[in-house]
Amino acid sequence: MTTTGTLFIVPTPIGNLEDITQRAVRVLSEVDVVAAEDTRHSARLMQHLGINPRMLSLHDHNESQRAVQLIAQLQQGHSVALISDAGTPLISDPGYALVSQCRAAGVAVVPLPGACAAITALSAAGLPTDRFRFEGFLPVKAQARQQQLESLLNETATSVYYEAPRRIEDTLQAVVEVLGSDRAVVIAKELTKAFETFFSGSAAQALEWLQADPNHQRGEFVLMIGGQPGADTGISDEAAGLLKALMAELPLKKAAGIVAKHCDLKKNALYEYGLTLNQKG
């Protein structure tokens, strides 16, 4: 009786080639097939790692057909590693059709932890991370993009998007128009590379920074938008004003504690609100 093979989901570096785990290298060297978004691009990584696996392409235009072929091999006992050009597969990258069909066919799917641009950027952004929404790329068409941004008008969680260099300026302009010039924004570009850059400020300041130098619009971007300060948090104007006044004299944690006790509010909610005030300041 043939034992069904395993599909491994293997993250690859998003820039710095050192950002790959020992386990990932071992899996890539041991599997029967590596399904890669772009085999020519991934061949350079394999060469760097000193391994030479058999590779097949799996991208947006051939995934449905390739999934059938790969599942047939998996059911014969072969092992397959799925990789994308950079980062964790399926996170705004191909792989959904293959993974969902593997699950339906009873094929084991084993994910490996590793690089992901959204999480890497968010961890260093200085925006609240207890709740966040990842939306991939914003729609290309202006009306659809506006509707997507309008959904953030009362959103209190941090929102994370990927954006292309040719669209980043138009996207920031839309953020200013829809969410207001003072909405907290963090731009991360060229993560883990030599020219890794973070810009933190208001939406208007971020747009101004982008327009100040053509080099600021080059590279791959992660755009993070802070939640609407005070929206749906139950924080009254009185509590917000008191917190802001205390923050001028005390650390945020202590100020939040005082206001929470005085106004009978949750300290964590006040702390998060204070973080958004710091971003605006």
N, C-alpha and C positions, 0 to 999 in steps of 0.2 A: 504494500500500500504506500503510495507516494505522499510524503508530508508536504503540506502547503508551505510555500516560501513566505518570506516576510518583506513588507514594504517599509523601508526606513525613511523618515522625513528628516533630512540632514541640512541644517543651516550652514551657510558659507559666509565668509567675511563680507562686510559691507564697504570695506575700504582697506583697512590695515590687514595684510595677509596673516599676521600673527593671531588674529581673532578667530581661530578655529580650534575646536577641542581635540584632544587626543583621541577621544572616542569617535569623533566624526572622521578623522583621518583613517582610523582602523576600519570603520564600516565601509568607507569608500574604497579601501584597498581590498576588502574581502567579498563584497557583493558581486553577483554575476553581471549585473547591468546597472549603470548610472543613467537615470533619465534626467536630462539637463535642458533647461530653457533654451540655451544657445550653446551647442557643443563646442564651437570654436572659442567662445569666451571661456567656458569652463575648462577647456584643454590647457589653457595657460595656468589655471589654478592647480590642475593635476600635475603639470610639469613642475611647478614650484614645490608641490608636496612630494615629488619623487615617485608618483604612482601612475599606472597606465591602465585604468579600467576600460572595459567596453562601454561606450556611451551611445545613447539614442536621444534624439531630440523630443522634447515634450513642451509645446508652447500653446498659446491661445488658439492657433489656427489648426492644430492637429491633435489636440488633447483627447477628443472623443474617440478617434480611431486608435490612437496610441494606447489609450487605456485598455481597450479590448485586447490588444497584442500583449501588453504587459501583464494583465491579469491571467492570460493563458499561460504565460511563462511562470508566474507566481504559483499557479495551480499545479504546475509540473514540479514544484519544489525549488525553483530558482529564487534568489533574493534580489531585490531591487532597491536602489537608493534614489530618492527624488531630491533634486537640488534646483534652485533657481539661480539667476545670474548673481544675486547678492542677497544675503539675509535669509530669513525663514520662509520656506515655500508656503504658498497659499495666502500669505499676508500681502495682499495686493499683487500677487503673482499666481501663475498657473498651478494647478494641482487638485482643485476641488473635485472635478469630475473623476479623476483617478482614485482619490481617497474615498469618496462616497461610494463608488462602485466596488472598491476593495472591501469596504465594510459590508455592503450588501451581499457580496460573494463569500463572506466568511474568511477573507484573507487578513492575517494579522498586520496591523499598522502600528509601528513603533516610532514615536517622535523623539528626536534628540533636542536638547536645549541648545541655544546658541544665539548668534547675532540677530538683532531685529532693530531697524532704524527707528521705528516709532518708540520702542521702549528705551533705547539708548538715549534718544533726544529728551524724552519725558523725564528721565531720571536726573537730568542735569538742568532742566529748564527753570526750576524755582517756582513752578506753578503747583497748585494742589494736585496730589496724585491719589488721594483716597478714592476718588471717583473720576473716571475719564471715559470718553467715547472716541473710538478710532473709526474714522470714516473713509480711509483710503484717499483716493483722489477726488477733489471736487469736480462736479460736472463741467464739461468744456463750454457748453452753451450758457450765455449770460443769464437767461431767465431761470434755467434749472439751478444754476449756481446761486442766484439770489434766493430762490426758494429754500435751498439747503441752508444758507446762512440765516435766513429768517427763522428757521427752527431753533436757532441758538439764542434768540432774543431773551428768553427766560430760562435758558439752560444754566444750571449752576456748576456742572461738572466741566473740567478741562476737555476741550475738543482737539483731536490730533488729526492732521491731514498730511498727505504727501503732495508735493507740487513740483511741476517741471519748471526749469529756468525761463522758458519762453512765456509762461503764464503767471509767474509769481507776482509781477507788478500789478497786473489786472486783478488778481485775486485779492491782494492787499487793498487796492482801491475799492473793491466791492465790500470788503470787511469794514472799511471806514464808512462807506455809504449806508450799509445795512445795520451794522452793530454800533456805530458811533466811533468818533475819532479817539475816544479815551479807553476803549476796550483793551484790556491787557493782552499782549501778544508776545510770543517768543518765536524767533526764526532760528532754526539750526540748519547749517549747510556743510556739505563735505565732511560728514561725520567720520571720525577715526582716521581721516587723511591729514596730510601735512598742513592744509589750510582750513582745518576745522574751525567753524565760526559760530558763535551764538550771539544773537542780538535780542535784547529784552527791553520792552517799553510799551508805549501805547500804540494802537494801530496806526495813528497818524505819524508817530515817530518812526515806526518800522517802515512805512511807505517812504518817508523822507530819506531814511538810511538807504533803502534800495535804490532810490533815484540819484543818490549823491555820487555813486561810482558804478560804472558798468560791471566791474568785477564782482560787485555785491549780488548781481543777478545771475552769476554763473555757478554751476554745480547742481547737486541734487538737494532738495529742500524738505525739511519737516516743519510744518507750520502748526504751532500750538496756540490756541485761543482760550484765554481764561474765561471762567464762568461769569455770568452776570452778577455783579456784586449785590448781595442782599436779596436776590430774587428767590422767592419761595423758601426762604430760610426762617421766616418768622421773626426776623430781627427788625425791631421798630426803629423809627428815625431817632428816637431818644437813645436807644441802646447803641445804634451806629455812631451817633455823635459823641456819646460818652467814651466809646471805645477809641475813636479817632483822637480824642483829647488826651486820653491816658497813654496812648501809644507814643505821644510826643515826649513823655517823661519816663515811661516804663517799658521793659521788654514785652513783646507781644503776648507771650504766654501768661505773664502775670496780669497784664491789662485785661485779657480775655477772662481770666479767672475772677477778677473783681467785678466785671460787668455781668458775668454769668450769675454770680451770687446776688448782685444788686437787682437785676431784672428778671431773675428766675428763668434763665435761658441756658442752653447747652453750651458748655465751654468749647467743645470741638467746632461747633458751627461758628462761634464768634472768632475762633482762631483762624479758620479758613477764610472768613470774611476779612479779617485783618491782613491775611496774606495778599488778597486781591488789592487792598488799599496800598500795601507796600509796592506791588507791581506798578500801580498807577503813579505812585510817588517817585 
